[in-house]
Amino acid sequence: MSSFFTDDTSADAATAPSAEGESLVPDTAASADGFRGSTANPTVNLVVIDPDDVARNRIVEALGNDVSSFPLVDDLIPYLNGEPIVMVLGPSCAVDGTLNSVERVIQAHREIGAILVAEELTTNLLQQALRSGVKDVLASPADGQQLTEAIGRVTSTLASSPSTPAGEDDMFEDDGELGQVVTVFSTKGGAGKSMIATNLGVTLAQRSDKPVCLVDADLQFGDIAVMLKLSPQHTIVDAVSSLDRLDASLLQNLLVTHESSGLLILPAPLEPAFADQIGATEMMQIVEVLRRFCSFVIIDTPAYFNDVVLGMIEISDEVLLVAGMDIPNIKNVKIGLQTLRLLNTPMEKLHLVLNRANSKVKLDVTEVERTLQVSADILIPSDIVVPQSVNRGVPVVQSAPRSGVAKSLEDLASMFTPAISGKGRKK
């Protein structure tokens, strides 16, 4: 990685000291080529920020000397050229107002990510850091391995691109139009509910000019992140812990992006025990914030009724009721429909999706519809490409776009938005 500005700890840098003895002037011989990179992270430029010389130098030593450092975030701005950067913010940045500058810089330059090393990890500090766009928070003192792993995680979210001036990227702006909420529900496990929710989200994300978000509301055993081969750093638990300050800016920093489609995901908790901390009220509040900047909010749910599921169904514009083609599935769906009618759920927003509808199990679609007293809106055939795609971590609409399953899922997405030619949402 070439050098754009010098590390103020470099002994042989051609620099001029500041009033405090700090080297701030870039090496003019190297300034035309780019940033100083890290030998441990050759694809990203590392910058350590901390007003305190001792704290800053300690982090630089932990990372290795092939990094750049500045006392202030604003000192970095003149050297930005669109290359990916990870800022490692020292402990002083948590208490001196630096996070306000960090938020401003990250909003203006999407190629920059940030990690905060803090003396004490508190809920308030974590909330403030997330609101500012910081991707990870580590306890001080952080060793080289912890820093390297955190830098790797943040680096994977960055892309080398020209910097975008603040206000120019309006993808996440609230334009006053609320997005549609679509809940995918089944009364029995194994019906294919999560597969359908995932592929629907991916398809809508590729068609929409605004963000599309998939929320994994199966709070105990959610599989969305696994099905998309994602390793999320934040989950619904982080959003719930920040409810008193939750807004679009904070929530966006908790979402993980499925890079090939642009779909945003709010993953389920990593531990089933966390499910008890999350109720319908909290989930409804999160969804209401998401729909302010998303065109669609897709909600995957567990295969049973609870307060969260009922709350999601209540606030949804549309509900996809997924059934497999076997007697236990159909029996449970019939009971589920009766329950929803008793709860005065508008039947016009329910859509029956029959999965594996071409299975040779001696169940006729017409017979199923007559039993449920509901017509099927979408029939999804059985195909080996489905388990193959799940095991690969690639949605079937991407791994096997010409299959009958993919075409049925495209038809499902067309119930909400028409297919378009060419590019979908800008990513």
C-alpha positions in Angstrom: 0.0 0.0 0.0 1.5 3.3 -1.0 1.9 6.2 1.4 -0.2 9.4 1.3 0.7 10.9 4.7 3.3 9.9 7.2 2.9 8.2 10.5 3.7 10.7 13.2 5.6 7.9 15.0 8.0 7.3 12.1 11.5 8.2 13.0 12.6 8.9 9.5 9.5 10.8 8.3 10.1 14.1 6.5 7.9 16.1 8.9 7.7 19.3 10.7 6.6 19.2 14.4 3.6 21.0 15.7 3.5 23.3 18.7 3.0 20.2 20.9 5.9 18.3 19.1 3.5 16.3 17.0 4.4 15.5 13.4 1.5 16.5 11.2 3.0 17.5 7.9 2.8 14.8 5.2 5.8 13.4 3.5 5.8 15.3 0.2 7.8 12.6 -1.6 5.1 10.1 -1.0 1.9 12.2 -0.9 0.9 11.6 -4.5 0.5 7.8 -4.2 -2.1 7.2 -1.6 -2.3 6.2 2.1 0.0 4.3 4.3 -1.3 0.8 4.7 -0.8 -1.9 7.2 1.3 -5.0 6.5 -1.2 -7.0 8.5 -4.1 -5.5 6.5 -2.7 -4.7 3.1 -6.1 -3.9 1.5 -7.0 -1.1 3.9 -5.4 2.1 5.2 -5.1 2.3 9.0 -5.3 5.5 10.9 -5.1 5.9 14.7 -6.8 8.9 16.2 -6.4 10.1 19.7 -5.5 13.6 21.1 -3.4 11.9 23.8 0.1 11.1 22.6 0.7 8.2 24.9 -2.7 6.5 24.1 -2.2 7.0 20.4 1.3 5.6 20.4 0.2 2.6 22.4 -2.3 1.6 19.8 0.2 2.3 17.0 2.6 -0.1 18.7 0.0 -2.8 19.0 -0.8 -2.5 15.3 2.8 -2.2 14.1 4.4 1.0 12.9 3.2 0.8 9.4 0.1 2.9 10.2 -0.7 6.6 10.2 -1.9 8.6 13.1 -3.3 12.0 14.0 -4.5 13.7 17.1 -7.8 14.8 15.6 -10.2 13.4 13.0 -10.3 16.7 11.2 -6.5 16.4 10.6 -7.3 13.3 8.4 -9.7 15.1 6.0 -7.2 16.8 3.7 -5.7 13.4 2.8 -8.9 11.5 1.8 -8.9 10.2 -1.7 -11.6 7.6 -1.8 -9.5 4.6 -0.7 -10.9 2.4 2.1 -9.8 3.5 5.6 -10.3 2.1 9.0 -9.9 4.6 11.8 -8.9 3.2 15.2 -10.1 5.7 17.8 -8.3 5.8 21.1 -9.9 6.1 24.5 -9.7 9.9 24.6 -12.1 10.0 21.6 -14.9 8.6 23.8 -14.9 11.6 26.1 -13.7 14.7 24.2 -16.5 15.1 21.6 -14.5 13.3 18.8 -17.4 11.0 18.1 -19.4 14.0 16.7 -16.6 14.6 14.2 -16.5 10.9 13.4 -20.2 10.8 12.6 -19.7 13.8 10.2 -16.8 12.2 8.4 -18.3 8.8 8.0 -21.6 10.2 6.7 -19.6 12.2 4.1 -17.2 9.3 3.2 -18.7 5.9 2.9 -15.3 4.3 2.4 -14.3 5.0 6.0 -15.0 2.7 8.9 -14.2 3.2 12.6 -13.3 1.2 15.7 -13.4 2.6 19.2 -11.0 1.5 21.9 -12.6 2.6 25.2 -11.5 2.6 28.8 -14.9 1.5 30.0 -17.7 -0.1 28.0 -21.1 1.2 29.0 -24.5 1.1 27.3 -24.5 4.8 26.8 -21.1 4.8 25.2 -22.0 1.9 22.9 -25.2 3.7 21.8 -23.3 6.9 21.1 -20.6 5.1 19.2 -23.2 3.2 17.0 -25.0 6.4 16.3 -21.8 8.0 15.2 -21.2 5.2 12.7 -18.5 3.3 14.7 -18.6 -0.4 13.7 -17.0 -2.0 16.7 -16.0 -1.1 20.3 -13.2 -2.8 22.1 -12.1 -2.6 25.8 -8.8 -0.9 26.5 -6.1 -2.1 26.4 -6.8 -3.9 23.2 -4.0 -6.2 22.0 -2.8 -6.6 18.4 -4.9 -9.7 17.7 -8.1 -8.1 18.9 -7.4 -5.0 16.8 -6.5 -7.0 13.8 -9.7 -9.1 14.0 -11.9 -6.0 14.5 -10.1 -4.3 11.6 -10.8 -7.3 9.4 -14.5 -7.2 10.2 -14.8 -3.5 9.5 -12.7 -3.8 6.3 -15.1 -6.4 4.9 -17.9 -3.8 5.0 -15.9 -1.1 3.1 -15.6 -0.6 -0.6 -13.0 1.5 -2.5 -15.0 4.3 -4.2 -14.9 8.0 -4.6 -16.0 9.7 -1.5 -19.6 10.9 -1.4 -20.3 14.4 -0.1 -22.7 14.6 2.8 -26.3 14.9 1.6 -25.5 13.5 -1.9 -26.3 9.9 -1.0 -30.0 10.0 -0.1 -30.6 6.2 -0.1 -31.4 6.2 3.6 -33.3 9.5 3.7 -36.8 9.6 5.1 -38.9 10.8 2.1 -42.1 10.7 4.1 -43.4 7.6 2.4 -43.7 4.5 4.6 -42.5 1.2 3.2 -44.6 -1.9 3.0 -44.3 -4.4 5.8 -44.6 -8.1 4.7 -44.7 -10.8 7.3 -43.9 -14.4 6.3 -45.5 -16.9 8.7 -46.1 -20.6 8.9 -47.9 -22.6 11.6 -45.5 -25.6 11.2 -41.7 -25.8 11.0 -40.1 -27.1 7.8 -42.6 -25.5 5.5 -39.9 -23.4 3.8 -40.8 -20.1 5.4 -37.3 -18.7 5.9 -36.2 -19.8 2.4 -39.2 -17.9 1.0 -38.6 -14.8 3.1 -34.9 -14.7 2.2 -35.5 -15.0 -1.6 -38.4 -12.6 -1.5 -36.1 -10.0 0.2 -33.3 -10.5 -2.2 -35.6 -10.2 -5.2 -37.3 -7.0 -3.9 -33.9 -5.5 -3.0 -32.7 -6.1 -6.6 -35.8 -4.4 -7.9 -36.2 -1.5 -5.5 -34.6 2.0 -5.7 -34.8 2.3 -1.9 -33.4 -0.1 0.7 -35.2 -3.4 1.5 -34.7 -4.9 4.9 -35.2 -8.5 6.1 -35.9 -8.8 9.9 -35.3 -12.2 11.5 -38.0 -12.2 14.1 -37.5 -15.9 14.9 -35.8 -14.7 18.1 -34.7 -18.1 19.4 -33.6 -20.0 16.3 -33.4 -17.6 13.5 -31.5 -18.8 10.4 -31.4 -15.9 8.1 -27.8 -14.9 8.7 -26.7 -18.5 8.2 -28.8 -18.9 5.0 -27.1 -15.9 3.5 -23.6 -16.8 4.8 -23.3 -13.7 6.9 -21.4 -13.1 10.2 -23.2 -10.2 11.8 -21.6 -8.0 14.4 -25.0 -6.7 15.7 -28.4 -8.2 16.1 -31.9 -7.2 17.2 -30.6 -7.3 20.8 -28.5 -4.2 20.1 -31.5 -2.4 18.6 -33.6 -3.2 21.6 -30.9 -2.1 24.1 -30.9 1.3 22.3 -34.7 1.8 22.0 -34.7 5.0 24.0 -32.5 6.6 21.3 -33.5 4.5 18.3 -33.7 6.4 15.0 -32.9 5.6 11.4 -29.2 6.6 11.8 -28.6 4.3 14.7 -30.5 1.4 13.2 -28.7 1.6 9.9 -25.4 1.0 11.7 -26.8 -2.2 13.1 -27.8 -3.7 9.8 -25.7 -6.1 7.8 -25.7 -6.0 4.0 -26.0 -9.0 1.7 -23.5 -7.7 -0.8 -24.6 -9.4 -4.0 -28.2 -8.1 -3.7 -28.0 -5.1 -1.4 -30.6 -6.6 0.9 -30.2 -5.3 4.5 -30.6 -7.8 7.4 -31.4 -7.3 11.0 -30.4 -10.7 12.4 -31.9 -12.6 15.2 -30.1 -12.9 18.6 -27.0 -15.1 18.6 -28.2 -16.9 21.8 -31.8 -18.2 22.3 -31.8 -16.8 25.9 -31.9 -13.2 24.5 -35.4 -13.9 23.1 -36.9 -13.3 26.5 -35.7 -9.7 26.4 -37.6 -8.8 23.3 -41.4 -8.4 23.1 -44.0 -7.2 20.6 -43.7 -3.6 21.6 -40.0 -3.4 21.0 -40.2 -5.2 17.7 -43.0 -3.0 16.5 -41.0 0.1 17.3 -38.0 -1.2 15.4 -40.1 -2.0 12.3 -41.7 1.4 12.4 -38.3 3.0 12.2 -37.2 0.7 9.4 -40.2 1.5 7.2 -39.3 5.2 7.3 -36.4 4.6 4.9 -37.1 1.2 3.4 -39.4 0.4 0.5 -40.1 -3.0 2.0 -39.6 -4.6 5.4 -39.8 -8.4 5.2 -40.3 -10.2 8.5 -39.4 -13.8 9.0 -41.2 -15.3 12.1 -41.1 -18.5 14.1 -43.6 -21.3 13.3 -46.0 -20.6 16.2 -48.1 -17.9 17.6 -46.6 -15.6 20.3 -47.0 -11.9 21.1 -44.2 -10.9 18.7 -45.8 -12.8 15.8 -49.2 -11.4 16.5 -47.7 -7.9 16.7 -46.0 -8.3 13.4 -49.1 -9.6 11.7 -51.1 -6.7 13.1 -48.8 -4.0 11.7 -48.2 -5.8 8.4 -49.6 -4.6 5.1 -49.4 -8.2 3.8 -49.0 -11.6 5.4 -47.7 -14.6 3.5 -49.0 -17.8 5.1 -46.7 -20.6 4.0 -47.9 -24.3 3.9 -46.1 -27.5 2.9 -48.0 -30.2 1.0 -48.6 -32.7 3.8 -51.5 -33.4 6.1 -49.9 -32.0 9.3 -49.0 -28.8 7.5 -52.4 -28.3 6.1 -54.0 -29.1 9.5 -51.9 -26.5 11.3 -52.6 -23.9 8.6 -56.3 -24.4 9.0 -56.1 -23.9 12.7 -53.9 -20.9 12.1 -56.4 -19.3 9.8 -59.2 -19.9 12.3 -57.1 -18.2 15.0 -56.4 -15.2 12.7 -60.1 -14.9 12.0 -60.9 -14.9 15.7 -58.4 -12.1 16.2 -60.2 -10.1 13.5 -57.2 -10.1 11.1 -58.4 -8.8 7.7 -58.4 -11.8 5.4 -57.7 -9.6 2.4 -54.1 -9.1 3.5 -53.4 -12.9 3.9 -51.8 -14.7 0.9 -51.5 -18.5 0.8 -48.2 -19.8 -0.5 -48.0 -23.5 -1.1 -44.5 -24.9 -1.1 -43.4 -28.1 -2.8 -46.8 -27.9 -4.6 -45.8 -30.4 -7.3 -44.7 -33.1 -4.8 -46.1 -36.6 -5.6 -47.8 -37.0 -2.2 -51.3 -37.6 -3.4 -52.4 -34.1 -2.2 -54.2 -32.1 -4.8 -53.9 -28.3 -4.7 -57.6 -27.9 -5.4 -58.4 -30.2 -2.5 -56.1 -28.2 -0.2 -57.7 -24.9 -1.2 -61.1 -26.4 -0.5 -60.1 -27.6 2.9 -58.6 -24.2 3.9 -61.3 -22.2 2.1 -58.5 -20.0 0.7 -57.1 -19.9 -2.8 -53.4 -20.3 -3.2 -51.7 -17.2 -4.6 -48.4 -18.8 -5.3 -47.4 -22.4 -6.0 -43.7 -23.2 -5.5 -42.5 -26.5 -6.9 -40.2 -29.0 -5.2 -36.7 -28.9 -6.5 -33.3 -30.1 -5.4 -31.9 -26.6 -6.1 -33.5 -25.4 -2.9 -31.5 -27.5 -0.4 -28.4 -27.0 -2.6 -28.8 -23.2 -2.4 -29.4 -23.3 1.4 -26.3 -25.3 1.9 -24.2 -23.0 -0.3 -25.6 -19.9 1.4 -26.7 -18.4 -1.9 -30.4 -17.6 -2.5 -32.0 -19.8 -5.1 -33.0 -16.8 -7.2 -29.3 -16.2 -7.6 -27.9 -19.7 -7.7 -30.5 -21.2 -10.0 -32.4 -18.2 -11.6 -33.9 -20.3 -14.4 -35.4 -23.0 -12.1 -39.1 -23.3 -11.6 -38.6 -22.4 -7.9 -36.8 -19.2 -8.8 -39.5 -18.2 -11.3 -42.2 -18.9 -8.7 -40.4 -16.7 -6.2 -40.0 -14.0 -8.8 -43.8 -14.2 -9.3 -44.2 -13.8 -5.6 -42.1 -10.6 -5.6 -44.2 -9.3 -8.5 -47.2 -9.3 -6.2 -45.5 -6.3 -4.5 -43.5 -4.7 -7.2 -43.1 -5.4 -10.9 -40.0 -6.9 -12.4 -37.7 -4.4 -14.0 -35.1 -4.6 -16.7 -31.5 -3.6 -16.1 -30.2 -2.5 -12.7 -32.3 -2.4 -9.6 -31.3 -0.4 -6.5 -28.0 1.4 -6.7 -25.5 -0.2 -4.3 
